[in-house]
Amino acid sequence: MSEAKQPTTTAKLRECDRLQRALTDCHKRIGPGLGREAACRHLNRGLAECLVSVACPEEWEAVRSLCGSGGTGLKRSQCQEAQLSLSVCLSSHQHRLSSNADQ
């Protein structure tokens, strides 16, 4: 059985760009408030997940696979470790971005 082909980074970035445009359009169509939050929520979440999957692909995949459902104490522990690794990865990107902005 062959493993499903993973999208390239370029393809993922195109998808993120598409989601960002769709979210921007959603915000333009619907005024601020709870209606906008409800109507645009799926786009907001999709864009966030897309960007995280590009920035930290291995860590994101580990969280998705280990934290998707309940399980044994070992699986919960592995999920927590994966979440910590993802947090560290995202933090390192954030620090790099803020350092570049200061220059």
Jmol script that loads the backbone (N, CA, C; Angstrom):
load data "model"
ATOM      1  N   MET A   1       0.840  -1.178   0.000  1.00  0.00           N
ATOM      2  CA  MET A   1       0.000   0.000   0.000  1.00  0.00           C
ATOM      3  C   MET A   1       0.886   1.242   0.000  1.00  0.00           C
ATOM      4  N   SER A   2       0.701   2.136  -0.953  1.00  0.00           N
ATOM      5  CA  SER A   2       1.547   3.323  -1.032  1.00  0.00           C
ATOM      6  C   SER A   2       0.987   4.437  -0.156  1.00  0.00           C
ATOM      7  N   GLU A   3       1.918   5.226   0.369  1.00  0.00           N
ATOM      8  CA  GLU A   3       1.541   6.350   1.215  1.00  0.00           C
ATOM      9  C   GLU A   3       0.985   7.472   0.333  1.00  0.00           C
ATOM     10  N   ALA A   4      -0.025   8.170   0.819  1.00  0.00           N
ATOM     11  CA  ALA A   4      -0.604   9.268   0.044  1.00  0.00           C
ATOM     12  C   ALA A   4       0.449  10.343  -0.173  1.00  0.00           C
ATOM     13  N   LYS A   5       0.478  10.896  -1.374  1.00  0.00           N
ATOM     14  CA  LYS A   5       1.456  11.923  -1.696  1.00  0.00           C
ATOM     15  C   LYS A   5       1.117  13.201  -0.943  1.00  0.00           C
ATOM     16  N   GLN A   6       2.131  13.746  -0.248  1.00  0.00           N
ATOM     17  CA  GLN A   6       1.957  14.978   0.502  1.00  0.00           C
ATOM     18  C   GLN A   6       2.089  16.167  -0.451  1.00  0.00           C
ATOM     19  N   PRO A   7       1.261  17.206  -0.253  1.00  0.00           N
ATOM     20  CA  PRO A   7       1.382  18.387  -1.110  1.00  0.00           C
ATOM     21  C   PRO A   7       2.731  19.069  -0.888  1.00  0.00           C
ATOM     22  N   THR A   8       3.257  19.686  -1.926  1.00  0.00           N
ATOM     23  CA  THR A   8       4.509  20.420  -1.807  1.00  0.00           C
ATOM     24  C   THR A   8       4.284  21.694  -1.011  1.00  0.00           C
ATOM     25  N   THR A   9       5.383  22.276  -0.555  1.00  0.00           N
ATOM     26  CA  THR A   9       5.282  23.540   0.171  1.00  0.00           C
ATOM     27  C   THR A   9       4.642  24.610  -0.706  1.00  0.00           C
ATOM     28  N   THR A  10       5.009  24.625  -1.987  1.00  0.00           N
ATOM     29  CA  THR A  10       4.423  25.606  -2.906  1.00  0.00           C
ATOM     30  C   THR A  10       2.918  25.430  -3.005  1.00  0.00           C
ATOM     31  N   ALA A  11       2.473  24.188  -3.104  1.00  0.00           N
ATOM     32  CA  ALA A  11       1.025  23.920  -3.177  1.00  0.00           C
ATOM     33  C   ALA A  11       0.344  24.336  -1.879  1.00  0.00           C
ATOM     34  N   LYS A  12       0.996  24.067  -0.744  1.00  0.00           N
ATOM     35  CA  LYS A  12       0.415  24.469   0.546  1.00  0.00           C
ATOM     36  C   LYS A  12       0.314  25.986   0.636  1.00  0.00           C
ATOM     37  N   LEU A  13       1.373  26.673   0.178  1.00  0.00           N
ATOM     38  CA  LEU A  13       1.343  28.139   0.227  1.00  0.00           C
ATOM     39  C   LEU A  13       0.250  28.703  -0.669  1.00  0.00           C
ATOM     40  N   ARG A  14       0.029  28.081  -1.825  1.00  0.00           N
ATOM     41  CA  ARG A  14      -1.075  28.517  -2.703  1.00  0.00           C
ATOM     42  C   ARG A  14      -2.410  28.339  -1.996  1.00  0.00           C
ATOM     43  N   GLU A  15      -2.550  27.217  -1.290  1.00  0.00           N
ATOM     44  CA  GLU A  15      -3.785  26.966  -0.540  1.00  0.00           C
ATOM     45  C   GLU A  15      -3.947  28.001   0.571  1.00  0.00           C
ATOM     46  N   CYS A  16      -2.863  28.321   1.281  1.00  0.00           N
ATOM     47  CA  CYS A  16      -2.928  29.341   2.332  1.00  0.00           C
ATOM     48  C   CYS A  16      -3.326  30.692   1.745  1.00  0.00           C
ATOM     49  N   ASP A  17      -2.762  31.027   0.586  1.00  0.00           N
ATOM     50  CA  ASP A  17      -3.088  32.286  -0.083  1.00  0.00           C
ATOM     51  C   ASP A  17      -4.568  32.327  -0.453  1.00  0.00           C
ATOM     52  N   ARG A  18      -5.076  31.214  -0.973  1.00  0.00           N
ATOM     53  CA  ARG A  18      -6.495  31.130  -1.335  1.00  0.00           C
ATOM     54  C   ARG A  18      -7.374  31.329  -0.104  1.00  0.00           C
ATOM     55  N   LEU A  19      -7.000  30.687   1.006  1.00  0.00           N
ATOM     56  CA  LEU A  19      -7.774  30.822   2.243  1.00  0.00           C
ATOM     57  C   LEU A  19      -7.715  32.251   2.779  1.00  0.00           C
ATOM     58  N   GLN A  20      -6.560  32.889   2.664  1.00  0.00           N
ATOM     59  CA  GLN A  20      -6.440  34.269   3.138  1.00  0.00           C
ATOM     60  C   GLN A  20      -7.329  35.199   2.320  1.00  0.00           C
ATOM     61  N   ARG A  21      -7.352  35.012   1.002  1.00  0.00           N
ATOM     62  CA  ARG A  21      -8.232  35.841   0.157  1.00  0.00           C
ATOM     63  C   ARG A  21      -9.699  35.598   0.512  1.00  0.00           C
ATOM     64  N   ALA A  22     -10.055  34.332   0.718  1.00  0.00           N
ATOM     65  CA  ALA A  22     -11.440  34.008   1.065  1.00  0.00           C
ATOM     66  C   ALA A  22     -11.818  34.612   2.415  1.00  0.00           C
ATOM     67  N   LEU A  23     -10.905  34.577   3.374  1.00  0.00           N
ATOM     68  CA  LEU A  23     -11.175  35.162   4.687  1.00  0.00           C
ATOM     69  C   LEU A  23     -11.311  36.680   4.581  1.00  0.00           C
ATOM     70  N   THR A  24     -10.452  37.311   3.797  1.00  0.00           N
ATOM     71  CA  THR A  24     -10.545  38.758   3.578  1.00  0.00           C
ATOM     72  C   THR A  24     -11.892  39.110   2.948  1.00  0.00           C
ATOM     73  N   ASP A  25     -12.296  38.344   1.942  1.00  0.00           N
ATOM     74  CA  ASP A  25     -13.599  38.575   1.304  1.00  0.00           C
ATOM     75  C   ASP A  25     -14.739  38.400   2.296  1.00  0.00           C
ATOM     76  N   CYS A  26     -14.635  37.385   3.143  1.00  0.00           N
ATOM     77  CA  CYS A  26     -15.673  37.136   4.159  1.00  0.00           C
ATOM     78  C   CYS A  26     -15.784  38.348   5.092  1.00  0.00           C
ATOM     79  N   HIS A  27     -14.648  38.897   5.488  1.00  0.00           N
ATOM     80  CA  HIS A  27     -14.645  40.059   6.382  1.00  0.00           C
ATOM     81  C   HIS A  27     -15.220  41.287   5.689  1.00  0.00           C
ATOM     82  N   LYS A  28     -15.005  41.397   4.394  1.00  0.00           N
ATOM     83  CA  LYS A  28     -15.562  42.536   3.650  1.00  0.00           C
ATOM     84  C   LYS A  28     -17.077  42.421   3.507  1.00  0.00           C
ATOM     85  N   ARG A  29     -17.560  41.193   3.318  1.00  0.00           N
ATOM     86  CA  ARG A  29     -18.996  40.968   3.099  1.00  0.00           C
ATOM     87  C   ARG A  29     -19.817  41.107   4.372  1.00  0.00           C
ATOM     88  N   ILE A  30     -19.228  40.732   5.501  1.00  0.00           N
ATOM     89  CA  ILE A  30     -19.996  40.673   6.743  1.00  0.00           C
ATOM     90  C   ILE A  30     -19.393  41.633   7.759  1.00  0.00           C
ATOM     91  N   GLY A  31     -20.223  42.489   8.311  1.00  0.00           N
ATOM     92  CA  GLY A  31     -19.757  43.478   9.276  1.00  0.00           C
ATOM     93  C   GLY A  31     -19.265  42.840  10.561  1.00  0.00           C
ATOM     94  N   PRO A  32     -18.528  43.630  11.360  1.00  0.00           N
ATOM     95  CA  PRO A  32     -17.981  43.122  12.615  1.00  0.00           C
ATOM     96  C   PRO A  32     -19.074  42.595  13.545  1.00  0.00           C
ATOM     97  N   GLY A  33     -18.708  41.611  14.351  1.00  0.00           N
ATOM     98  CA  GLY A  33     -19.628  41.077  15.343  1.00  0.00           C
ATOM     99  C   GLY A  33     -19.725  39.565  15.290  1.00  0.00           C
ATOM    100  N   LEU A  34     -20.718  39.066  16.007  1.00  0.00           N
ATOM    101  CA  LEU A  34     -20.885  37.617  16.117  1.00  0.00           C
ATOM    102  C   LEU A  34     -21.224  36.957  14.780  1.00  0.00           C
ATOM    103  N   GLY A  35     -21.953  37.665  13.937  1.00  0.00           N
ATOM    104  CA  GLY A  35     -22.291  37.115  12.625  1.00  0.00           C
ATOM    105  C   GLY A  35     -21.054  36.840  11.797  1.00  0.00           C
ATOM    106  N   ARG A  36     -20.114  37.788  11.816  1.00  0.00           N
ATOM    107  CA  ARG A  36     -18.867  37.596  11.082  1.00  0.00           C
ATOM    108  C   ARG A  36     -18.069  36.445  11.684  1.00  0.00           C
ATOM    109  N   GLU A  37     -17.999  36.403  13.006  1.00  0.00           N
ATOM    110  CA  GLU A  37     -17.249  35.326  13.661  1.00  0.00           C
ATOM    111  C   GLU A  37     -17.788  33.968  13.245  1.00  0.00           C
ATOM    112  N   ALA A  38     -19.106  33.842  13.247  1.00  0.00           N
ATOM    113  CA  ALA A  38     -19.717  32.565  12.882  1.00  0.00           C
ATOM    114  C   ALA A  38     -19.521  32.242  11.403  1.00  0.00           C
ATOM    115  N   ALA A  39     -19.708  33.246  10.547  1.00  0.00           N
ATOM    116  CA  ALA A  39     -19.647  33.013   9.109  1.00  0.00           C
ATOM    117  C   ALA A  39     -18.228  32.744   8.619  1.00  0.00           C
ATOM    118  N   CYS A  40     -17.243  33.360   9.251  1.00  0.00           N
ATOM    119  CA  CYS A  40     -15.856  33.270   8.770  1.00  0.00           C
ATOM    120  C   CYS A  40     -15.013  32.280   9.569  1.00  0.00           C
ATOM    121  N   ARG A  41     -15.586  31.673  10.596  1.00  0.00           N
ATOM    122  CA  ARG A  41     -14.822  30.807  11.505  1.00  0.00           C
ATOM    123  C   ARG A  41     -14.072  29.694  10.784  1.00  0.00           C
ATOM    124  N   HIS A  42     -14.749  29.014   9.854  1.00  0.00           N
ATOM    125  CA  HIS A  42     -14.103  27.885   9.179  1.00  0.00           C
ATOM    126  C   HIS A  42     -12.925  28.348   8.325  1.00  0.00           C
ATOM    127  N   LEU A  43     -13.016  29.547   7.744  1.00  0.00           N
ATOM    128  CA  LEU A  43     -11.911  30.087   6.950  1.00  0.00           C
ATOM    129  C   LEU A  43     -10.754  30.503   7.851  1.00  0.00           C
ATOM    130  N   ASN A  44     -11.077  31.112   8.973  1.00  0.00           N
ATOM    131  CA  ASN A  44     -10.057  31.530   9.922  1.00  0.00           C
ATOM    132  C   ASN A  44      -9.278  30.319  10.440  1.00  0.00           C
ATOM    133  N   ARG A  45      -9.999  29.286  10.822  1.00  0.00           N
ATOM    134  CA  ARG A  45      -9.341  28.074  11.327  1.00  0.00           C
ATOM    135  C   ARG A  45      -8.531  27.401  10.215  1.00  0.00           C
ATOM    136  N   GLY A  46      -9.108  27.327   9.036  1.00  0.00           N
ATOM    137  CA  GLY A  46      -8.407  26.709   7.913  1.00  0.00           C
ATOM    138  C   GLY A  46      -7.108  27.427   7.589  1.00  0.00           C
ATOM    139  N   LEU A  47      -7.139  28.758   7.597  1.00  0.00           N
ATOM    140  CA  LEU A  47      -5.930  29.531   7.317  1.00  0.00           C
ATOM    141  C   LEU A  47      -4.896  29.311   8.419  1.00  0.00           C
ATOM    142  N   ALA A  48      -5.328  29.334   9.657  1.00  0.00           N
ATOM    143  CA  ALA A  48      -4.399  29.111  10.769  1.00  0.00           C
ATOM    144  C   ALA A  48      -3.733  27.736  10.649  1.00  0.00           C
ATOM    145  N   GLU A  49      -4.515  26.709  10.391  1.00  0.00           N
ATOM    146  CA  GLU A  49      -3.957  25.359  10.260  1.00  0.00           C
ATOM    147  C   GLU A  49      -3.026  25.270   9.061  1.00  0.00           C
ATOM    148  N   CYS A  50      -3.380  25.938   7.982  1.00  0.00           N
ATOM    149  CA  CYS A  50      -2.548  25.931   6.784  1.00  0.00           C
ATOM    150  C   CYS A  50      -1.188  26.563   7.077  1.00  0.00           C
ATOM    151  N   LEU A  51      -1.179  27.723   7.704  1.00  0.00           N
ATOM    152  CA  LEU A  51       0.067  28.414   7.994  1.00  0.00           C
ATOM    153  C   LEU A  51       0.941  27.623   8.965  1.00  0.00           C
ATOM    154  N   VAL A  52       0.324  27.020   9.969  1.00  0.00           N
ATOM    155  CA  VAL A  52       1.081  26.200  10.922  1.00  0.00           C
ATOM    156  C   VAL A  52       1.677  24.989  10.213  1.00  0.00           C
ATOM    157  N   SER A  53       0.923  24.387   9.298  1.00  0.00           N
ATOM    158  CA  SER A  53       1.426  23.203   8.595  1.00  0.00           C
ATOM    159  C   SER A  53       2.593  23.543   7.670  1.00  0.00           C
ATOM    160  N   VAL A  54       2.673  24.790   7.207  1.00  0.00           N
ATOM    161  CA  VAL A  54       3.799  25.218   6.377  1.00  0.00           C
ATOM    162  C   VAL A  54       5.003  25.550   7.262  1.00  0.00           C
ATOM    163  N   ALA A  55       4.763  26.254   8.366  1.00  0.00           N
ATOM    164  CA  ALA A  55       5.853  26.698   9.236  1.00  0.00           C
ATOM    165  C   ALA A  55       6.514  25.542   9.977  1.00  0.00           C
ATOM    166  N   CYS A  56       5.719  24.586  10.432  1.00  0.00           N
ATOM    167  CA  CYS A  56       6.226  23.487  11.268  1.00  0.00           C
ATOM    168  C   CYS A  56       5.569  22.171  10.835  1.00  0.00           C
ATOM    169  N   PRO A  57       5.877  21.686   9.635  1.00  0.00           N
ATOM    170  CA  PRO A  57       5.142  20.540   9.085  1.00  0.00           C
ATOM    171  C   PRO A  57       5.245  19.252   9.903  1.00  0.00           C
ATOM    172  N   GLU A  58       6.439  18.911  10.374  1.00  0.00           N
ATOM    173  CA  GLU A  58       6.589  17.655  11.120  1.00  0.00           C
ATOM    174  C   GLU A  58       5.864  17.721  12.458  1.00  0.00           C
ATOM    175  N   GLU A  59       6.031  18.861  13.136  1.00  0.00           N
ATOM    176  CA  GLU A  59       5.392  19.033  14.445  1.00  0.00           C
ATOM    177  C   GLU A  59       3.875  19.060  14.316  1.00  0.00           C
ATOM    178  N   TRP A  60       3.382  19.719  13.271  1.00  0.00           N
ATOM    179  CA  TRP A  60       1.935  19.795  13.033  1.00  0.00           C
ATOM    180  C   TRP A  60       1.371  18.402  12.781  1.00  0.00           C
ATOM    181  N   GLU A  61       2.055  17.645  11.960  1.00  0.00           N
ATOM    182  CA  GLU A  61       1.575  16.302  11.638  1.00  0.00           C
ATOM    183  C   GLU A  61       1.577  15.415  12.880  1.00  0.00           C
ATOM    184  N   ALA A  62       2.591  15.566  13.731  1.00  0.00           N
ATOM    185  CA  ALA A  62       2.650  14.784  14.978  1.00  0.00           C
ATOM    186  C   ALA A  62       1.456  15.118  15.874  1.00  0.00           C
ATOM    187  N   VAL A  63       1.141  16.407  15.996  1.00  0.00           N
ATOM    188  CA  VAL A  63      -0.007  16.808  16.821  1.00  0.00           C
ATOM    189  C   VAL A  63      -1.296  16.247  16.225  1.00  0.00           C
ATOM    190  N   ARG A  64      -1.445  16.367  14.918  1.00  0.00           N
ATOM    191  CA  ARG A  64      -2.661  15.847  14.270  1.00  0.00           C
ATOM    192  C   ARG A  64      -2.826  14.346  14.493  1.00  0.00           C
ATOM    193  N   SER A  65      -1.736  13.609  14.381  1.00  0.00           N
ATOM    194  CA  SER A  65      -1.859  12.157  14.493  1.00  0.00           C
ATOM    195  C   SER A  65      -1.976  11.692  15.940  1.00  0.00           C
ATOM    196  N   LEU A  66      -1.315  12.372  16.861  1.00  0.00           N
ATOM    197  CA  LEU A  66      -1.305  11.909  18.254  1.00  0.00           C
ATOM    198  C   LEU A  66      -2.428  12.492  19.108  1.00  0.00           C
ATOM    199  N   CYS A  67      -2.963  13.629  18.709  1.00  0.00           N
ATOM    200  CA  CYS A  67      -3.934  14.322  19.561  1.00  0.00           C
ATOM    201  C   CYS A  67      -5.351  14.305  18.987  1.00  0.00           C
ATOM    202  N   GLY A  68      -5.555  13.573  17.910  1.00  0.00           N
ATOM    203  CA  GLY A  68      -6.847  13.585  17.237  1.00  0.00           C
ATOM    204  C   GLY A  68      -7.957  12.883  17.984  1.00  0.00           C
ATOM    205  N   SER A  69      -7.627  11.962  18.838  1.00  0.00           N
ATOM    206  CA  SER A  69      -8.658  11.226  19.580  1.00  0.00           C
ATOM    207  C   SER A  69      -8.079  10.793  20.915  1.00  0.00           C
ATOM    208  N   GLY A  70      -8.947  10.313  21.766  1.00  0.00           N
ATOM    209  CA  GLY A  70      -8.515   9.836  23.069  1.00  0.00           C
ATOM    210  C   GLY A  70      -7.601   8.636  22.922  1.00  0.00           C
ATOM    211  N   GLY A  71      -7.051   8.209  24.007  1.00  0.00           N
ATOM    212  CA  GLY A  71      -6.190   7.047  23.931  1.00  0.00           C
ATOM    213  C   GLY A  71      -5.613   6.707  25.288  1.00  0.00           C
ATOM    214  N   THR A  72      -4.571   5.952  25.237  1.00  0.00           N
ATOM    215  CA  THR A  72      -3.907   5.498  26.454  1.00  0.00           C
ATOM    216  C   THR A  72      -3.148   6.643  27.103  1.00  0.00           C
ATOM    217  N   GLY A  73      -2.684   6.400  28.304  1.00  0.00           N
ATOM    218  CA  GLY A  73      -1.856   7.388  28.978  1.00  0.00           C
ATOM    219  C   GLY A  73      -0.609   7.701  28.178  1.00  0.00           C
ATOM    220  N   LEU A  74      -0.038   6.684  27.528  1.00  0.00           N
ATOM    221  CA  LEU A  74       1.145   6.893  26.703  1.00  0.00           C
ATOM    222  C   LEU A  74       0.829   7.827  25.539  1.00  0.00           C
ATOM    223  N   LYS A  75      -0.306   7.593  24.876  1.00  0.00           N
ATOM    224  CA  LYS A  75      -0.675   8.440  23.745  1.00  0.00           C
ATOM    225  C   LYS A  75      -0.934   9.870  24.206  1.00  0.00           C
ATOM    226  N   ARG A  76      -1.577  10.048  25.344  1.00  0.00           N
ATOM    227  CA  ARG A  76      -1.812  11.400  25.866  1.00  0.00           C
ATOM    228  C   ARG A  76      -0.488  12.094  26.172  1.00  0.00           C
ATOM    229  N   SER A  77       0.459  11.342  26.723  1.00  0.00           N
ATOM    230  CA  SER A  77       1.776  11.893  27.015  1.00  0.00           C
ATOM    231  C   SER A  77       2.498  12.274  25.724  1.00  0.00           C
ATOM    232  N   GLN A  78       2.412  11.421  24.720  1.00  0.00           N
ATOM    233  CA  GLN A  78       3.023  11.729  23.422  1.00  0.00           C
ATOM    234  C   GLN A  78       2.357  12.940  22.784  1.00  0.00           C
ATOM    235  N   CYS A  79       1.051  13.063  22.945  1.00  0.00           N
ATOM    236  CA  CYS A  79       0.317  14.220  22.435  1.00  0.00           C
ATOM    237  C   CYS A  79       0.840  15.494  23.092  1.00  0.00           C
ATOM    238  N   GLN A  80       1.001  15.468  24.399  1.00  0.00           N
ATOM    239  CA  GLN A  80       1.504  16.652  25.100  1.00  0.00           C
ATOM    240  C   GLN A  80       2.913  17.011  24.637  1.00  0.00           C
ATOM    241  N   GLU A  81       3.756  16.007  24.428  1.00  0.00           N
ATOM    242  CA  GLU A  81       5.109  16.264  23.933  1.00  0.00           C
ATOM    243  C   GLU A  81       5.064  16.876  22.530  1.00  0.00           C
ATOM    244  N   ALA A  82       4.173  16.353  21.687  1.00  0.00           N
ATOM    245  CA  ALA A  82       4.035  16.879  20.328  1.00  0.00           C
ATOM    246  C   ALA A  82       3.536  18.323  20.363  1.00  0.00           C
ATOM    247  N   GLN A  83       2.587  18.622  21.242  1.00  0.00           N
ATOM    248  CA  GLN A  83       2.083  19.983  21.368  1.00  0.00           C
ATOM    249  C   GLN A  83       3.187  20.934  21.829  1.00  0.00           C
ATOM    250  N   LEU A  84       4.020  20.489  22.740  1.00  0.00           N
ATOM    251  CA  LEU A  84       5.128  21.306  23.204  1.00  0.00           C
ATOM    252  C   LEU A  84       6.127  21.561  22.074  1.00  0.00           C
ATOM    253  N   SER A  85       6.430  20.516  21.316  1.00  0.00           N
ATOM    254  CA  SER A  85       7.348  20.681  20.175  1.00  0.00           C
ATOM    255  C   SER A  85       6.786  21.668  19.153  1.00  0.00           C
ATOM    256  N   LEU A  86       5.487  21.590  18.902  1.00  0.00           N
ATOM    257  CA  LEU A  86       4.857  22.526  17.973  1.00  0.00           C
ATOM    258  C   LEU A  86       4.923  23.947  18.517  1.00  0.00           C
ATOM    259  N   SER A  87       4.671  24.099  19.785  1.00  0.00           N
ATOM    260  CA  SER A  87       4.734  25.419  20.413  1.00  0.00           C
ATOM    261  C   SER A  87       6.131  26.009  20.306  1.00  0.00           C
ATOM    262  N   VAL A  88       7.155  25.198  20.550  1.00  0.00           N
ATOM    263  CA  VAL A  88       8.543  25.662  20.452  1.00  0.00           C
ATOM    264  C   VAL A  88       8.871  26.052  19.015  1.00  0.00           C
ATOM    265  N   CYS A  89       8.435  25.241  18.065  1.00  0.00           N
ATOM    266  CA  CYS A  89       8.676  25.540  16.654  1.00  0.00           C
ATOM    267  C   CYS A  89       8.028  26.865  16.259  1.00  0.00           C
ATOM    268  N   LEU A  90       6.769  27.045  16.608  1.00  0.00           N
ATOM    269  CA  LEU A  90       6.074  28.291  16.270  1.00  0.00           C
ATOM    270  C   LEU A  90       6.721  29.485  16.965  1.00  0.00           C
ATOM    271  N   SER A  91       7.136  29.293  18.196  1.00  0.00           N
ATOM    272  CA  SER A  91       7.792  30.365  18.940  1.00  0.00           C
ATOM    273  C   SER A  91       9.097  30.767  18.266  1.00  0.00           C
ATOM    274  N   SER A  92       9.840  29.798  17.760  1.00  0.00           N
ATOM    275  CA  SER A  92      11.108  30.122  17.096  1.00  0.00           C
ATOM    276  C   SER A  92      10.856  30.950  15.834  1.00  0.00           C
ATOM    277  N   HIS A  93       9.789  30.643  15.109  1.00  0.00           N
ATOM    278  CA  HIS A  93       9.438  31.448  13.933  1.00  0.00           C
ATOM    279  C   HIS A  93       9.024  32.854  14.343  1.00  0.00           C
ATOM    280  N   GLN A  94       8.266  32.957  15.412  1.00  0.00           N
ATOM    281  CA  GLN A  94       7.804  34.250  15.887  1.00  0.00           C
ATOM    282  C   GLN A  94       8.994  35.115  16.303  1.00  0.00           C
ATOM    283  N   HIS A  95       9.950  34.517  17.006  1.00  0.00           N
ATOM    284  CA  HIS A  95      11.127  35.268  17.440  1.00  0.00           C
ATOM    285  C   HIS A  95      11.957  35.718  16.233  1.00  0.00           C
ATOM    286  N   ARG A  96      12.074  34.850  15.223  1.00  0.00           N
ATOM    287  CA  ARG A  96      12.810  35.225  14.014  1.00  0.00           C
ATOM    288  C   ARG A  96      12.142  36.397  13.311  1.00  0.00           C
ATOM    289  N   LEU A  97      10.801  36.348  13.227  1.00  0.00           N
ATOM    290  CA  LEU A  97      10.071  37.433  12.561  1.00  0.00           C
ATOM    291  C   LEU A  97      10.228  38.746  13.304  1.00  0.00           C
ATOM    292  N   SER A  98      10.127  38.696  14.631  1.00  0.00           N
ATOM    293  CA  SER A  98      10.255  39.942  15.397  1.00  0.00           C
ATOM    294  C   SER A  98      11.685  40.462  15.348  1.00  0.00           C
ATOM    295  N   SER A  99      12.688  39.592  15.284  1.00  0.00           N
ATOM    296  CA  SER A  99      14.078  40.030  15.159  1.00  0.00           C
ATOM    297  C   SER A  99      14.308  40.693  13.811  1.00  0.00           C
ATOM    298  N   ASN A 100      13.728  40.132  12.744  1.00  0.00           N
ATOM    299  CA  ASN A 100      13.870  40.719  11.422  1.00  0.00           C
ATOM    300  C   ASN A 100      13.174  42.068  11.330  1.00  0.00           C
ATOM    301  N   ALA A 101      12.071  42.235  12.031  1.00  0.00           N
ATOM    302  CA  ALA A 101      11.322  43.495  11.997  1.00  0.00           C
ATOM    303  C   ALA A 101      12.104  44.600  12.696  1.00  0.00           C
ATOM    304  N   ASP A 102      12.912  44.223  13.694  1.00  0.00           N
ATOM    305  CA  ASP A 102      13.704  45.205  14.437  1.00  0.00           C
ATOM    306  C   ASP A 102      14.889  45.731  13.632  1.00  0.00           C
ATOM    307  N   GLN A 103      15.289  45.011  12.596  1.00  0.00           N
ATOM    308  CA  GLN A 103      16.482  45.408  11.825  1.00  0.00           C
ATOM    309  C   GLN A 103      16.172  46.472  10.809  1.00  0.00           C
TER     310      GLN A 103
END
end "model"
wireframe off; spacefill off
backbone 0.3
color backbone group
